[in-house]
Amino acid sequence: MDTNLARPQTTASADQDDFAGSLLDGLRKSSKEIACKYFYDQTGSRLFDAICELPEYYQTRTETALLARHAEEIAALMGEDVEIVEFGAGSLRKVRILLGAARSPRAYTPMDISGEYLCDVVRSLAADHPALTLRPLVGDFTRPLEIPVLPGSPRRAGFFPGSTIGNFKPDAAMALLRRMRTSLNGGGLLIGVDLVKDPARLHAAYNDAAGITALFNKNLMARANRELGADFDLDGFAHYAPYNAAAHRIEMYLVSLKRQSVNLCGQRFEFAQGEPVHTEDSHKYTIESFRELAVRAGLRPRAVWTDQDRLFSMHWLESH
Ligand SMILES: C[S@@+](CC[C@H](N)C(=O)[O-])C[C@H]1O[C@@H](n2cnc3c(N)ncnc32)[C@H](O)[C@@H]1O
């Protein structure tokens, strides 16, 4: 193992994570649902990487360009000697831009629920940044944030890109931001937020022509088949991702194409023809509506960057 790379730690709360229990609870509801965090096993993380490359998926390209354009300014706002903590770190591609500009960072702590994938990508980052202390953390950021404190308890700069915050309903997003704020030890949070825009553009981004988002969506059921011995017929469900304009969000479902039953952990679940299983929301904000949310979470908006077409925004929020 590289000497700068700490052994990946698993948070105590991650040990309690229970895909089977959550899936059974969600499928017992009158409106069936599966929690979106379970998209991300090794296969799901790799499918998400493929989504990021799609021509329709403007989010990753736009946010990456914003980071590159404003890296020096962001580094100055983060300050010296900070520990960069990334929530839902994914491929680590975006943080590479920040690390290139950061002013003598004390450490980088990427946190992700997709443990095997995190271990793979962090190894390659360690090889490229041999002098940087890396502390990968496998865990669920919706649970109490147990981030081990470094000697001297340095300030932290939080990094939460990818508009992952959009997966939470506004009140839950506010509560999550509040908990992130208290984990930052006085430091700020850099967060990427997708903006309200032409519904046709949003629709295309979540219904790509190559069908990768559909595969990603179905990975929830494929994962249940792999890990829990379920017998979901993947061809018996269809990806459906409409834009709910009133709620400013893309909603993602797997819709049963026929009357069918599925066996899971010794229980049988009935699906009517046309019955939807809700799998994800992706809320869109205006710059103002997101700033209001941040203020409700006790964060102070200090800077915001957006692209010429106002597709995506990046906010620097201060926690003190
Ligand atoms: C939308 S992707 C964004 C990935 C990357 N940050 C980017 O900007 O491209 C969401 C990431 O958050 C992780 N994730 C989702 N829910 C999580 C949770 N509850 N706790 C920790 N990580 C989570 C996923 O594994 C995935 O890597």
The ligand as an ORCA input file, in Angstrom:
! r2SCAN-3c Opt
* xyz 0 1
  C     -24.241     11.574     -8.311
  S     -22.832     10.664     -7.867
  C     -21.602     11.950     -7.830
  C     -20.201     11.420     -7.912
  C     -19.104     12.483     -7.918
  N     -19.077     13.220     -6.678
  C     -19.288     13.441     -9.068
  O     -19.502     14.625     -8.809
  O     -19.202     13.027    -10.231
  C     -23.157     10.378     -6.162
  C     -21.983      9.767     -5.394
  O     -22.316      9.762     -3.996
  C     -22.207      8.449     -3.456
  N     -23.308      8.319     -2.495
  C     -24.643      8.316     -2.780
  N     -25.349      8.252     -1.644
  C     -24.448      8.206     -0.635
  C     -24.560      8.149      0.776
  N     -25.754      8.122      1.372
  N     -23.427      8.147      1.518
  C     -22.199      8.178      0.926
  N     -22.031      8.239     -0.413
  C     -23.135      8.253     -1.182
  C     -22.305      7.508     -4.627
  O     -21.645      6.282     -4.391
  C     -21.675      8.330     -5.751
  O     -20.282      8.138     -5.804
*
